[in-house]
């Protein structure tokens, strides 16, 4: 249950007219009172023999009377408006239940404590199944001001208790960093137009993907244009952009004007200054760019996130969560059709886990951001899907550790978001990994080779050897160990390196986890024997010399931006 307090000035006439009107999108249905301060206030929705406008005027006048009595001594803020909304999956409450909820909210806020006959005047209006609006004036009937210190906090606390008492969906306490939810008007409009998501939700997704994919501000705006997002910049007198608003073509108000959303109202981290901070982490640095498989680079960077979360400072850890969220934002574009919906839902859920009151240090996230952007731009070969699977496997572990990180800091909403994302990722991983594991298992080496690999396991990781050997993915692991040997690696060495990357204590399937680690290690270049001998000889003959950093490699010119589906 979500209460939202809005303060207003002047009379309540305009508010009452809105509550009893049709709504901006004709979404108001059967507006009527469910409760009032005295139990018999005039109800414009239940006065069939009178002009509703006249009843609205009468109701507003009665609400405003204590304020008017003070004349010039009236407070600057004159009325208190609080929509209270149930979750979509909650049962439809009766008018009597909503009336009781309104009284509890008003009592918690200090507007109308239970049994106080001189409290503020108020009404609770219902014009939809899922919510009510409480309107109250901020002068008590005895002329005093209500004691509503910390009313926002008190109302949220009461809402959590109401959820328990009425068996409603229990929301997590927040820290003020959540994205703004779509309003009932936005939901109604989307439903009327046959759309699955509101304009706010579509814009949030497209802007987040553009931030994740763009290398600089110019490309960011190009990507928005390519995905059908209109942008309106707020300019300083100097001509510099200070902020930006976003709109979807065709999403207009009653006057036919575009409905614009400021970036900060889509999510706190989507204001232009915040977007610029993110884009700065992908700007070129004067350092040598190491060539390699971007799938492997992204997986390696993702696999380091748990270390940052458990060993790094809080600012670095928060930055890693931002980068993990950006990675998940782009993964649906690369995922196979069968798993795309689950990856999209994982990214949407984890969005809430990327923000907290802790400031994010993004300096350590460059490797992950650049590698995932390279995958998005170049779509490197991943014929059997193992590149995506390895990245999903690393992301699963990272999200699981993120869940624990938020839990230890009592970030309730972020913890719940990470838990939801984890469930979707597990489903996506199963959908993509199982066919590949079956294919690998079908090429398992002979019994003698498998026995030799089993001995390696017992030598290197005796505490997990039995679990691995009894794991359904053991044959797939044996296959990638054999392939690593065929490529010139030492199987025992590669196995040891894979185990060193992260302990297996929390792995649901240790053989599966090792399969992808060994596969990635096994695909690294192995110098031939002549090259190894020459390197060793050169190292003995030559004194060490300082290595001068190469000039930064310029990014190749970009064509028209790819569409972020």
URUR-V528172 format. One record per residue. N is the residue number from 1. RES is the residue in one letter. OMEGA is omega in radians with two decimals (none if undefined). Layout:
{{N RES OMEGA} {N RES OMEGA}}
This chain:
{{1 X -3.01} {2 X 2.98} {3 X 3.14} {4 X -3.07} {5 X 3.10} {6 X -3.14} {7 X -3.11} {8 X 3.13} {9 X 3.11} {10 X -3.10} {11 X 3.11} {12 X -3.05} {13 X -3.12} {14 X 3.13} {15 X 3.13} {16 X 3.13} {17 X 3.11} {18 X -3.08} {19 X -3.13} {20 X 3.12} {21 X -3.10} {22 X -3.05} {23 X -3.09} {24 X -3.13} {25 X -3.12} {26 X -3.06} {27 X -3.13} {28 X -3.10} {29 X 3.06} {30 X 3.11} {31 X -3.13} {32 X 3.08} {33 X 2.95} {34 X 3.12} {35 X 3.09} {36 X -3.06} {37 X -3.08} {38 X 3.11} {39 X -3.14} {40 X 3.09} {41 X 3.13} {42 X -3.07} {43 X 3.14} {44 X -3.13} {45 X -3.12} {46 X 3.11} {47 X -2.99} {48 X -3.06} {49 X 3.14} {50 X 3.06} {51 X -3.11} {52 X 3.14} {53 X 3.12} {54 X 3.12} {55 X 3.07} {56 X -3.14} {57 X 3.13} {58 X -3.14} {59 X 3.13} {60 X 3.14} {61 X 3.12} {62 X 3.09} {63 X -3.02} {64 X -3.01} {65 X 3.14} {66 X 3.11} {67 X -3.13} {68 X -3.11} {69 X -3.13} {70 X 3.12} {71 X -3.11} {72 X -3.13} {73 X 3.14} {74 X 3.14} {75 X 3.12} {76 X 3.06} {77 X -2.95} {78 X -3.14} {79 X -3.03} {80 X -3.07} {81 X -3.08} {82 X 2.94} {83 X 3.10} {84 X -2.98} {85 X 3.02} {86 X 3.11} {87 X -3.11} {88 X -3.09} {89 X 3.14} {90 X 3.06} {91 X 3.10} {92 X -3.10} {93 X 3.11} {94 X 3.07} {95 X -3.14} {96 X 3.11} {97 X 3.11} {98 X 3.11} {99 X 3.12} {100 X 3.11} {101 X 3.12} {102 X -3.14} {103 X 3.14} {104 X 3.11} {105 X 3.14} {106 X 3.10} {107 X 3.14} {108 X -3.10} {109 X -3.07} {110 X 3.14} {111 X -3.10} {112 X 3.11} {113 X -3.10} {114 X 3.10} {115 X -3.13} {116 X -3.07} {117 X 3.12} {118 X -3.09} {119 X 3.13} {120 X 3.05} {121 X -3.06} {122 X 3.01} {123 X 3.02} {124 X -3.06} {125 X 3.10} {126 X 3.06} {127 X 3.08} {128 X -3.12} {129 X -2.89} {130 X -3.12} {131 X 3.00} {132 X 3.00} {133 X 3.05} {134 X 3.10} {135 X -3.13} {136 X 3.03} {137 X -2.94} {138 X 2.92} {139 X 3.13} {140 X -3.12} {141 X 3.04} {142 X 3.07} {143 X -3.13} {144 X 3.08} {145 X 3.10} {146 X 3.08} {147 X -3.07} {148 X 3.09} {149 X 3.11} {150 X -3.09} {151 X 3.14} {152 X 3.14} {153 X -3.11} {154 X -3.14} {155 X 3.10} {156 X 3.12} {157 X 3.12} {158 X 3.12} {159 X 3.11} {160 X 3.12} {161 X 3.09} {162 X 3.11} {163 X 3.13} {164 X -3.05} {165 X -3.09} {166 X 3.13} {167 X -3.13} {168 X 3.08} {169 X -3.08} {170 X 3.12} {171 X 3.12} {172 X 3.06} {173 X -3.09} {174 X 3.13} {175 X 3.11} {176 X -3.12} {177 X 3.14} {178 X 3.04} {179 X 3.13} {180 X 3.14} {181 X 3.04} {182 X 3.10} {183 X 3.10} {184 X 3.10} {185 X 3.13} {186 X 3.08} {187 X -3.12} {188 X -3.14} {189 X 3.12} {190 X 3.14} {191 X -3.13} {192 X -3.13} {193 X 3.13} {194 X -3.11} {195 X -3.11} {196 X -3.08} {197 X 3.09} {198 X 3.11} {199 X 3.13} {200 X -3.11} {201 X 3.12} {202 X 3.14} {203 X 3.13} {204 X -3.14} {205 X -3.08} {206 X 3.12} {207 X 3.11} {208 X 3.13} {209 X 3.11} {210 X 3.08} {211 X -3.12} {212 X -3.03} {213 X -2.98} {214 X 3.07} {215 X -3.14} {216 X -3.04} {217 X 3.13} {218 X 3.14} {219 X 3.11} {220 X -3.13} {221 X 3.08} {222 X 3.13} {223 X 3.09} {224 X 3.11} {225 X -3.11} {226 X -3.13} {227 X 3.05} {228 X 3.09} {229 X 3.06} {230 X -3.09} {231 X 3.04} {232 X -3.08} {233 X 2.98} {234 X -2.99} {235 X 3.01} {236 X 3.08} {237 X 3.13} {238 X -3.08} {239 X 3.12} {240 X 3.12} {241 X 3.12} {242 X -3.11} {243 X 3.12} {244 X 3.05} {245 X -3.08} {246 X 3.11} {247 X 3.04} {248 X 3.08} {249 X 3.13} {250 X 3.10} {251 X -3.01} {252 X 3.09} {253 X -3.07} {254 X 3.13} {255 X -3.13} {256 X 3.13} {257 X 3.11} {258 X 3.05} {259 X -3.07} {260 X 3.07} {261 X 3.01} {262 X -3.13} {263 X -3.11} {264 X 3.09} {265 X 2.99} {266 X 3.07} {267 X -3.10} {268 X -3.11} {269 X 3.13} {270 X 2.94} {271 X -3.09} {272 X 3.09} {273 X 3.12} {274 X 3.11} {275 X 3.13} {276 X 3.07} {277 X 3.14} {278 X -3.09} {279 X 3.14} {280 X -3.12} {281 X 3.10} {282 X 3.11} {283 X -3.09} {284 X 3.07} {285 X 3.12} {286 X 3.14} {287 X 3.14} {288 X 3.09} {289 X -3.08} {290 X 3.09} {291 X 3.11} {292 X 3.12} {293 X -3.09} {294 X 3.05} {295 X 3.13} {296 X -3.13} {297 X 3.12} {298 X 3.12} {299 X 3.14} {300 X 3.13} {301 X 3.10} {302 X 3.14} {303 X 3.11} {304 X -3.11} {305 X 3.11} {306 X 3.10} {307 X 3.12} {308 X -3.10} {309 X -3.08} {310 X -3.05} {311 X -3.06} {312 X 3.08} {313 X -3.01} {314 X -3.13} {315 X 3.09} {316 X 3.13} {317 X 3.13} {318 X 3.08} {319 X 3.11} {320 X 3.10} {321 X 3.07} {322 X -3.13} {323 X 3.09} {324 X 3.09} {325 X 3.11} {326 X 3.09} {327 X 3.12} {328 X 3.12} {329 X -3.09} {330 X -3.08} {331 X -3.14} {332 X -3.14} {333 X -3.07} {334 X -3.05} {335 X 3.05} {336 X -3.06} {337 X -3.07} {338 X -3.06} {339 X -2.99} {340 X -3.09} {341 X -3.14} {342 X 3.13} {343 X 3.09} {344 X 3.13} {345 X 3.07} {346 X 3.13} {347 X 3.14} {348 X 3.13} {349 X -3.05} {350 X 3.11} {351 X -3.14} {352 X -3.11} {353 X -3.10} {354 X -3.09} {355 X 2.97} {356 X 3.10} {357 X 3.12} {358 X 3.12} {359 X -3.08} {360 X 2.98} {361 X -3.01} {362 X -3.06} {363 X -3.07} {364 X -3.04} {365 X -3.03} {366 X -3.06} {367 X -3.13} {368 X -3.11} {369 X -3.10} {370 X -3.11} {371 X -3.14} {372 X 3.06} {373 X 3.09} {374 X 3.09} {375 X -3.12} {376 X -3.10} {377 X -2.93} {378 X -3.10} {379 X -3.10} {380 X -3.05} {381 X 3.09} {382 X -2.94} {383 X -3.11} {384 X 3.08} {385 X -3.08} {386 X 3.10} {387 X 3.11} {388 X -3.09} {389 X 3.11} {390 X 3.13} {391 X 3.08} {392 X 3.14} {393 X 3.11} {394 X 3.13} {395 X 3.09} {396 X 3.14} {397 X -3.12} {398 X 3.14} {399 X 3.11} {400 X 3.11} {401 X 3.07} {402 X 3.09} {403 X -3.14} {404 X -3.14} {405 X 3.12} {406 X -3.13} {407 X -3.11} {408 X 3.13} {409 X 3.10} {410 X 3.01} {411 X -2.95} {412 X -3.11} {413 X -3.13} {414 X 3.09} {415 X 3.13} {416 X 3.13} {417 X 3.12} {418 X 3.12} {419 X 3.11} {420 X 3.12} {421 X -3.13} {422 X 3.13} {423 X 3.13} {424 X 3.13} {425 X 3.12} {426 X 3.10} {427 X 3.13} {428 X 3.13} {429 X 3.14} {430 X -3.12} {431 X -3.10} {432 X -3.01} {433 X -3.03} {434 X 3.13} {435 X -3.14} {436 X 3.11} {437 X 3.10} {438 X 3.12} {439 X 3.10} {440 X -3.12} {441 X -3.14} {442 X 3.13} {443 X -3.09} {444 X 3.12} {445 X -3.10} {446 X -3.08} {447 X -3.10} {448 X 3.12} {449 X 3.13} {450 X 3.10} {451 X 3.13} {452 X 3.10} {453 X 3.11} {454 X 3.08} {455 X 3.09} {456 X 3.13} {457 X -3.11} {458 X 3.11} {459 X -3.00} {460 X -3.07} {461 X -3.06} {462 X -3.09} {463 X -3.13} {464 X -3.01} {465 X -3.09} {466 X 3.11} {467 X -3.10} {468 X -3.10} {469 X 3.11} {470 X -3.13} {471 X 3.10} {472 X -3.11} {473 X -3.12} {474 X 3.14} {475 X 3.10} {476 X 3.10} {477 X 3.11} {478 X 3.13} {479 X -3.10} {480 X 3.02} {481 X 3.11} {482 X 3.12} {483 X 3.09} {484 X 3.08} {485 X -3.13} {486 X 3.12} {487 X 3.09} {488 X 3.12} {489 X 2.98} {490 X -3.03} {491 X -3.13} {492 X 3.14} {493 X 3.13} {494 X 3.12} {495 X 3.10} {496 X 3.11} {497 X 3.13} {498 X 3.13} {499 X -3.12} {500 X -3.08} {501 X 3.12} {502 X 3.12} {503 X -3.11} {504 X -3.03} {505 X -3.09} {506 X -3.13} {507 X 3.11} {508 X 3.10} {509 X -3.08} {510 X 3.14} {511 X 3.11} {512 X 3.14} {513 X 3.14} {514 X -3.13} {515 X -3.09} {516 X 3.10} {517 X 3.14} {518 X 3.13} {519 X -3.14} {520 X 3.12} {521 X -3.10} {522 X -3.13} {523 X 3.05} {524 X -3.13} {525 X 3.08} {526 X 3.10} {527 X 3.09} {528 X -3.09} {529 X 3.13} {530 X 3.12} {531 X 3.11} {532 X 3.14} {533 X 3.14} {534 X 3.13} {535 X 3.13} {536 X -3.14} {537 X -3.13} {538 X -3.13} {539 X -3.13} {540 X -3.03} {541 X -2.97} {542 X 2.99} {543 X -3.13} {544 X 3.12} {545 X 3.12} {546 X 3.13} {547 X -3.14} {548 X 3.14} {549 X 3.10} {550 X 3.07} {551 X -3.14} {552 X 3.12} {553 X -3.11} {554 X 3.08} {555 X -3.13} {556 X -3.14} {557 X -3.09} {558 X 3.01} {559 X 3.10} {560 X -3.06} {561 X 3.08} {562 X 3.11} {563 X 3.06} {564 X -3.07} {565 X none}}
